[in-house]
Amino acid sequence: MSPRSTDPFPDAVAAFVSLVWLGMLLGVSFLATPVKFQAPSLELPVALEVGRVTFDIFAKVEWGLALLLVIATFFPRAPRAEMVFTAVAVLVVSIQAFWLLPVLDVRVEAVISGEPLAPSSHHMAYAVLEAVKAVALVAVGLIALFRLGWRDRPERVQGSP
């Protein structure tokens, strides 16, 4: 029997981290960011600057959460699906941090300085990746919660209902 099947702590950590991260992701990316652009008195350059600072700080928080989630799923050898969904979340954070956020920062600087910009699909790519990350975090959380809920149930005897 693996240590994972007897120790509930890694599953509890994985469930907690993934669902807290999911809540932060939904709050920052899918609630606060779109709402900011609905404020009529908030000029576009200011809204973009606030967004840039928010996502810069949130990216740092996500790296910490990603590290905790990797520790909770990979080192105790969680089920393969949980490790795959954790890897997907970490891969998305990596793509966003090393490619998309720098590209979007350049675009924000251009808008703030008044330069005309051609349309770009970078914001849509970021939003799609946020949705992928959200699904991965839901999956990790549900798998870990499921394992916590079933861990202490007695084994069913063959032939019993």
C-alpha positions as CSV (number, residue, x, y, z in Angstrom):
1,M,0.0,0.0,0.0
2,S,1.4,3.4,-0.9
3,P,1.8,6.1,1.7
4,R,-0.7,8.2,-0.2
5,S,-3.5,5.8,0.5
6,T,-3.0,5.9,4.3
7,D,-2.1,9.5,4.8
8,P,-4.9,12.0,4.2
9,F,-2.7,15.1,4.6
10,P,-1.5,15.4,1.0
11,D,-5.0,15.1,-0.3
12,A,-6.2,17.7,2.2
13,V,-3.4,20.1,1.1
14,A,-4.1,19.4,-2.6
15,A,-7.8,20.0,-2.2
16,F,-7.2,23.2,-0.1
17,V,-4.5,24.7,-2.4
18,S,-6.3,23.9,-5.7
19,L,-9.7,25.3,-4.5
20,V,-8.2,28.4,-2.8
21,W,-6.2,29.0,-6.0
22,L,-9.4,28.5,-8.1
23,G,-11.2,31.1,-6.0
24,M,-8.5,33.6,-6.4
25,L,-8.3,32.9,-10.1
26,L,-12.1,33.4,-10.5
27,G,-12.0,36.6,-8.4
28,V,-9.1,38.2,-10.2
29,S,-9.5,37.0,-13.8
30,F,-13.2,36.5,-14.3
31,L,-14.7,39.0,-11.9
32,A,-12.4,42.0,-11.0
33,T,-10.7,42.4,-14.3
34,P,-13.8,42.6,-16.5
35,V,-15.7,44.7,-14.0
36,K,-12.8,47.2,-13.9
37,F,-13.5,48.0,-17.6
38,Q,-17.1,48.7,-16.9
39,A,-16.3,51.7,-14.7
40,P,-17.1,54.8,-16.9
41,S,-14.7,57.1,-15.1
42,L,-11.7,54.8,-15.2
43,E,-9.6,55.8,-18.3
44,L,-8.3,52.8,-20.4
45,P,-4.6,53.5,-19.7
46,V,-5.3,53.6,-15.9
47,A,-7.3,50.4,-16.0
48,L,-4.6,48.7,-18.0
49,E,-1.9,49.8,-15.5
50,V,-4.0,48.5,-12.6
51,G,-4.4,45.2,-14.5
52,R,-0.7,44.9,-15.2
53,V,0.2,45.4,-11.5
54,T,-2.6,43.0,-10.4
55,F,-1.5,40.3,-12.8
56,D,2.1,40.8,-11.9
57,I,1.4,40.2,-8.2
58,F,-1.1,37.5,-8.9
59,A,1.5,35.6,-11.1
60,K,3.9,35.6,-8.1
61,V,1.2,34.2,-5.8
62,E,0.3,31.6,-8.4
63,W,3.9,30.4,-8.5
64,G,3.8,29.8,-4.7
65,L,0.4,28.0,-5.0
66,A,1.8,25.9,-7.9
67,L,4.8,24.9,-5.8
68,L,2.5,23.8,-3.0
69,L,0.3,21.9,-5.3
70,V,3.2,20.1,-6.9
71,I,4.6,19.1,-3.5
72,A,1.1,17.9,-2.4
73,T,0.5,15.8,-5.6
74,F,3.9,14.7,-7.0
75,F,5.9,13.8,-3.9
76,P,3.3,11.5,-2.3
77,R,2.5,10.1,-5.8
78,A,-1.1,11.1,-6.1
79,P,-3.3,9.4,-8.7
80,R,-2.1,9.9,-12.3
81,A,-5.1,12.1,-13.2
82,E,-4.4,14.4,-10.2
83,M,-0.7,14.8,-11.3
84,V,-1.7,15.4,-14.9
85,F,-4.1,18.2,-13.9
86,T,-1.6,19.7,-11.6
87,A,1.0,19.7,-14.4
88,V,-1.5,21.4,-16.7
89,A,-2.1,24.2,-14.2
90,V,1.7,24.6,-13.8
91,L,2.2,24.5,-17.5
92,V,-0.4,27.3,-18.0
93,V,1.2,29.4,-15.3
94,S,4.6,29.0,-17.1
95,I,3.2,29.9,-20.5
96,Q,1.5,33.0,-19.1
97,A,4.5,34.1,-17.0
98,F,7.2,33.5,-19.7
99,W,5.4,34.4,-22.8
100,L,1.9,36.0,-22.5
101,L,2.4,38.4,-19.6
102,P,5.6,39.9,-21.1
103,V,3.9,40.4,-24.5
104,L,0.8,41.9,-22.8
105,D,3.1,44.2,-20.7
106,V,4.6,45.6,-24.0
107,R,1.1,46.2,-25.3
108,V,0.0,48.0,-22.1
109,E,3.1,50.2,-22.3
110,A,2.2,51.1,-25.9
111,V,-1.4,52.0,-25.0
112,I,-0.3,54.1,-22.0
113,S,2.2,56.0,-24.2
114,G,-0.5,56.6,-26.8
115,E,0.9,54.4,-29.6
116,P,-1.6,52.9,-32.0
117,L,-1.8,49.1,-31.9
118,A,-3.0,46.5,-34.3
119,P,-5.5,44.1,-32.9
120,S,-4.1,41.1,-31.1
121,S,-5.3,37.7,-29.9
122,H,-3.0,37.7,-26.9
123,H,-5.7,38.8,-24.4
124,M,-8.1,36.1,-25.7
125,A,-5.2,33.5,-25.4
126,Y,-4.7,34.6,-21.8
127,A,-8.4,34.2,-21.1
128,V,-8.6,30.8,-22.7
129,L,-5.6,29.7,-20.7
130,E,-7.2,31.0,-17.5
131,A,-10.3,28.8,-18.3
132,V,-8.0,25.8,-18.9
133,K,-6.2,26.5,-15.6
134,A,-9.6,26.8,-13.8
135,V,-10.8,23.4,-15.1
136,A,-7.5,21.8,-14.1
137,L,-7.8,23.2,-10.6
138,V,-11.4,22.0,-10.3
139,A,-10.3,18.6,-11.4
140,V,-7.4,18.4,-8.8
141,G,-9.7,19.7,-6.1
142,L,-12.4,17.1,-6.9
143,I,-10.0,14.2,-7.1
144,A,-8.4,15.1,-3.8
145,L,-11.8,15.6,-2.1
146,F,-13.1,12.4,-3.5
147,R,-10.1,10.5,-2.1
148,L,-10.5,12.2,1.3
149,G,-14.2,11.2,1.3
150,W,-13.6,7.5,0.4
151,R,-10.3,7.0,2.3
152,D,-12.0,5.9,5.6
153,R,-14.9,4.0,4.2
154,P,-14.8,0.3,5.0
155,E,-14.1,-2.0,2.1
156,R,-17.3,-3.4,0.6
157,V,-17.6,-7.2,1.1
158,Q,-18.2,-9.0,-2.1
159,G,-21.8,-9.9,-2.5
160,S,-23.1,-7.2,-0.1
161,P,-25.2,-4.4,-1.3
